[in-house]
Amino acid sequence: MRAHVPGAQGAALQAADASSQPGPEESKPEAAYHAFGCSIFPSSMAPAAERAGATLQREEWGDITYPVLFIQLNQLFSTPAGLEWRETARWIKFEEKVEDGGERWSVPHVPALPLHSLFQLRTCLQKGTVLLDLDAPNFKEIIDKALSRQPEEAELQPELRERLAALLLCQPRHQPTKSLLQLLVELGLSPCRGKAKSWSEPGAQLSKTPLKEQLRNRFKKKVPPGAEAAHIAVGEVEFLEKPFTAFIRLRQGVALGSLSEVALPSRFLFILLGPRAKAKAYHEVGRAMATLLTDEVFQRVAWQAEQREDLIAGMEAFLDELTVLPPGKWDPSARIPPPSCLPSPHRRTTVHQPDGQSHGNGDIAAAGDRAGQRRAHSREELERTGRLFGGLLQDIRRKARWYGSDFSDGLHPQCLSAVLYIYLATVTNAITFGGMLGDATANMQGVLESFLGTAFAGFVFCLFSGQPLTILSSTGPVLVFERLLFSFSQDYGLDYLEFRLWIGLWVAFFGVVLVATEASHLVRYFTRFTEEGFCALISLIFIYDSLKKMLSLADTFPINWQYRLDNVTSYSCICNLSSPGHSSTGNDTPLPSALAPWQPPAALAMLSRTQCLDQGGYLLGTSCQYVPDVTLFSFLLFGGTFLSCTVLKRFRSSHYFPVGVRKVVSDFAIILAILASCAVDAALGLETPKLLVPSELKPTNPARGWIIFPFGANPWWVCLVSTVPAVLVTILIFMDQQITAVILNRREYKLQKGAGFHLDLLCVSLLMVVTSVTGLPWYVSATVISLAHMESLRKESTTSAPGEHPKFLGIREQRLTGLAVFVLTGVSVFMAPVLKHIPMPVLYGVFLYMGVAALNSIQLTDRVRLLLMPAKHQPDLAYLRHVPLRRVHLFTIIQLLCLALLWVLKSTVAAIIFPVMLLALVGIRKGLERIFSLHDLSWLDSLLPETARKEADGKQSREQEESNSEESGLMPRRGPEINVSVN
């Protein structure tokens, strides 16, 4: 059989003749009661397991952090020149082996061990030498003390000790990690070389100082800072009749010269030497020791152990977590790839209560547990103070201490990539929504107003807000309301901008009232159901608008469907002037002197299309309507940009090029994709639509000014009537702003500087006053662009062990990127000569990428894919393990229906109630508790505050009842226990 070890690697163990006798301190019946994690029959844990639990609970996991161990396995080989130590394997998190031939390291993999090797290792720890906190300055003294402190029954003769010491002090041959250039140089110098050159001849003594090969070893980049080394030496020698074993922990890390492949201070040593004919067994025991030392739980036991029994207890606890794999159901020679995520060692050592819950769908025990966890980690930003502006003051205090670092933390090359990416996205968004606003409001608000408003509002918000990573922009819901407001004003003869001013002032007032009354604490009711519905809507708007803009190119640049290549000789197009006596006086480009009004059509064909039309002529011929296939090429740019962004962004996890190159390419993926597409467009020279920004600072509509006065154009009662639409806009702004804020402040982003829900809402409310007075668009948090901003500022660990995925460290929280983006947006008016070279299809491709990326970041998308997948092909998602598939599909369909309803409301005359529908999502989510059990909702969504509080309180009451029953001597209601030994 095969036993799976759920340690730090989850190593797989092969049970080969796994018969092991109980130790002398335990009888066979007692051996049958070694504890597993889940017990059935009543029994106490074995003393060793109890001691392991006590060792692990001496301190909290967060109190002391131990160095990462680099573990090296050296094996003794017999060569014609004598005995030689060779490095055969190494570990940090996962195992790497030297392949046959000694030229190459294997890929990192989960170690697979014979189960018998673990039992042999336990015997070694029981009967061999164990030295804890040994003081020794060098390797020779370590070996001398290990040989002189053997147990009496295993003590060696003096001459054997001398031979053994001389053997252990020989220089091992390492297998350094070399660059491609080094390998090519060696290949050129020794083209016929069959094997790697040894660092030293067999029998050479260990160097007291690191060798130059150690210092130049490229593998050191993979070793985390502060790491220490553990050395394992195994082999067979002819002069020993019984095995010699020693486990040594040094009190202080000691540099042992050239013993290790990488120059690191050494902390642990394990030695196993014995008689011949058992080399394979010794090698497997050494691998078992290395696997134990890579396990974070056993590693802490090894650091804290005070005597031999502590180590054995830690190993027993390790064995208690084995998972058996049948030997004939998988290939033992297969290398298990490292998993994408590993279980937390803290969770592994947490003592869980027996699981008494049933598998029924109505069981809510798990929901209570999860609710209790969420309640324990509730956001302090959303706690009510009970005072006017109390939440706002707390936000200001919380963010004030980070204000200086918000600027210094932005001085990083990654921020440059984020600035360029978000700047182009913001400019494209400003042009797109500015054009739509111009069409909807008769240019009362146009592209220039969109540019100036975006720059001003975004800059102020990034300077003073609580979450400066938020990007303000015009959004689809706000655009819908602007269109309805303009139509209403036109129908009833009202001045649009003055009416809009009063609505904006009332919205600002209502917003300040919401801040004063700490209404932002209501965002606790925005569960995943509401967040995903809104995020999906905004993402689909981005995708829809980008595709709609591309399809409209077919109208601007029509395709000549009647064009036939065979008829090319009959195609012609000439300029036909409206009057024979027309002269070219009004034309900026003078006509050739040879032309006269009475010239034949062949001469008139020399005029360009622009010249012909400027002179009042018209085009005549069968090919005048021919247009190069700009539309097709624009779609190629559009799709190419989208695919380039997707591929380059994933380049970080590619297998090509060094990690530094992959990281730079991934960070600058969007910019590289845009530059590549612009280069292709410039090389072909087709007249694709380009990015055009306003070049003059004047209102788009000459009939309006830069300041809107509150009285004069409309009746006096408009200021009072405007409170009704202002309430709807307030709901829209509150929901749009706060849902985006909740999404950006999710715990999975690991933000360290806290949120500022009240402060953000205040900034948006005050900006409503300025934008309303100046007739600029209204701005609120843009979900998709803000998510793209967050994604472009992801921090990951720079060093990772082989096989270990880079760890997500959080987001680079700062204000500089947002400030730089909006400053560049403001000066874009003066950058028109440069920006005009960027094709619009390229920017629409970036829009499509942002929409798709945001859509893929929500769980709803995964559950929609499940609707189209057969059950056997569905991924192993956590909620699928706990919620029946039909309930998952029902929850998904309800979400899709709500999303469809939001889309219909946004696109029809009923859009006036769109803000109310956003608020209704919270009520729909509350109603789902009548359809789904709390257990299901705790996995598919998150529980509402009252429900979570009730479940957490109920769980606490149940625990209190059990505690009281145990104190009163009553039997608690839990299943029986059983302790079964792996022996």
Secondary structure, 3 states (H helix, E strand, C coil): CEEECCCCCCCEEECCCCCCCCCCCCCHHHHCCCCCCCCCCCCCCCHHHHHHHHHHCCCCCCCCCCCCEEEEEEEEEEECCEEEEEEEEEECCCEEEECCCCCCECCCEECEEEHHHHHHHHHHHHHCEEEEEECCCCHHHHHHHHHHCCCHHHCCCHHHHHHHHHHHCECCECCCCCCHHHHHHHHHHCCCCCCCCCCCCCCCECCCCCCHHHHCCHHHHHCCCCCEEEEEEEEECCCCCCCEEEEEEEEEEEECCCCCCCCCEEEEEEEEEECCCCHHHHHHHHHHHHHHHHCHHHHHHHHHCCCHHHHHHHHHHHHCCCEEECHHHCCCCCCECCCCCCCCHHHHHCCCCCCCCCCCCCCCHHHHHHHHHHHHCCCHHHCCCCCCCHHHHHHHHHHHCCCCHHHHCCCCHHHHHHHHHHHHHHHHHHHHHHHHHHHHCCCCCCHHHHHHHHHHHHHHHHHHCCCCCCCEECCHHHHHHHHHHHHHHHHCCCCHHHHHHHHHHHHHHHHHHHHHCCHHHHHHHCCHHHHHHHHHHHHHHHHHHHHHHHHCHHHHCCCCCCCCHHHHHHCCCEEECCCCCCCCCCCCCCCCCCCCCCCCHHHHCCCCHHHHHHCCCEEECCCCCCCCCHHHHHHHHHHHHHHHHHHHHHHHHCCCCCHHHHHHHHHCHHHHHHHHHHHHHHHHCCCCCECCCCCCCCCCCCCCCCCCCCCCCCCCCHHHHCHHHHHHHHHHHHHHHHHHHHHHCCHHHCCCCCCCHHHHHHHHHHHHHHHHHCCCCCCEECHHHHHHHHHCCEEECCCCCCCCCCCEEEECCCCHHHHHHHHHHHHHHHHHHHHCCCEHHHHHHHHHHHHHHHHHCCHHHHHHHHHCCCHHHCCCCHHHHHCCHHHHHHHHHHHHHHHHHHHHHHHCHHHHHHHHHHHHHHHHHHHHHHCCCHHHHHHHCCCCHHHHHHHHHHHHHHHHHHHHHHHCCCCCCCCCCCCCCCC
